[in-house]
Amino acid sequence: MAEILSLFFLIAGASFTLIAAVGVVRMPDLFIRLHCSTKSATLGVGFIMLGVAIYFGEPAVWAKAMAVVLFLFATAPVAAHIIGRAAYLAGVPLWEHTLGDELKGRYDTETHYLSSTGRDAEANSQPRDRSS
C-alpha cells in the first residue's frame, strides 16, 4: 500500500514539475514565467519529497524530506518576490497584453519607496495616537 501511495505522490510531483517546465518555455514574459515556475515547481518538489518519505518510511528520511519541504516553502516565495522586484526595477518589459501595471508611477527608483494612493494613503500618512 505504501508503494502505491508513494508512486501516486511521485507521479503527481513529476507532473507539477513538468507543468512548471512547460510554463517557463511557453509563457511570454519573465513575470508570468516566474509565477508558474515558483508555484508549480514548489508543489511538485513537495509531492516528490512526500512520496520519497512514504516509500522509505524511516524517521530520518521523513525528517529530511519535511526539512526540504519547509525550507522550499519558506524560501521560494521570498526569492520569487525579490527576483520580480529586481526585474521590475531593471526595466524588464511586461508582456504587450498585460492588463495593468500597478506599480507604474508608485515606485520611486531612487529611494525605493512604494507609495499607495487614495484613502489608504491619507490614513497611513497621519501619525497614529498610541496613548490610548
Order of alpha helices (4+ residues) and beta strands (2+ residues): alpha-alpha-alpha-beta-beta-alpha
